[in-house]
Amino acid sequence: MLDRPLRAGILAAADNVLVRRAVTRYGMRLGARRFVAGESVAQFLPVARAANAQGFAVAATLLGESVRDRGETQAVTREYCELLRAFAAEGLEANVAFKLTHVGLDIDAELAFENAARIAAAAEEAGTAVRMDMEQSCYVDRTLAIYRRLREMHANVGFVLQSYLYRSQSDLSAMLALAPNVRIVKGAYLEPPERAHPRKRDVDESYLALAELALSHDGYTAIATHDPRIIEHVARFAADRGLARRGRFEFQMLYGISTPLARRMLERGYRVRLSIPYGEYWFPYLMRRLAERPANLAFFIKGAFFPNSSS
């Protein structure tokens, strides 16, 4: 992770209208396309097909959040349902992940639940899964409450926990009886030290504790990280407990990041899923990726000033 002041500056830029306008105009051409599979379904699907052809599973995300218009939430829901039907028609190994604020949580929790239920039903018909991403800490309780309601209706739903939040181990323990489908991440939002571990070492230790807890109980676990040390720890932990390399867990990595590591894990026989986002609302997503890792920031600057150089 970058130090806190620099992260704060990058994340603040994500909410600056002038910065967003400038970067949105040129960013896709200058380097954002490494992390985002275009702005439309038509641009996304070839990327998903190529990932499958290389042996990777796919998690698709239509970028967006904090929607406050009911009609827009319904349009987002329809697009996810159509995307899931496209996966089924093409036989793609792909699922979807979405933010509840993208489908109405900032308007009304019941609206978000209804839209999420429609997406989950479409995923069930397509023979795949759906996962609700976790947003800022103020959304955790509402997200988990909606997950519990959906889990009573559908077995193919999952959620995300962030290891930098102090509460995450307690939240996972409370869900274990449901044999949950959980993705574990470190966390990409700027949270106060009263709610989140400020030190990377503590975030990593919390991550390993969450992973071990999840893998020690029934359910399905997605280990979403590019940290080789954590990946090797999880691989050893799973092997020591006789967990097959495919079946109870998978590794997930972001599209365009740590590609050699993703390929190595695939070659070792693990299921590796690439999280591939698309959509016009890619700027905040890009800012979070830049805030997470110095290498991402260096790549984008290189693309901006040396666009013809090799990556």
NORMO-V701116 format. One record per helix or strand. SS is the DSSP state (2 for helix, 1 for strand). FROM is the first residue (numbers start at 1). TO is the last residue. If there is no record, write none. Layout:
((SS	FROM	TO) (SS	FROM	TO))
//
This chain:
((2	4	14) (2	17	30) (2	32	34) (1	36	36) (2	41	53) (1	57	62) (2	70	90) (1	94	99) (2	100	103) (2	109	126) (1	130	133) (2	137	153) (1	157	162) (1	165	165) (2	168	178) (1	181	185) (1	196	196) (2	200	215) (1	220	224) (2	228	240) (1	249	254) (2	259	267) (1	272	278) (2	283	292) (2	294	305))
//
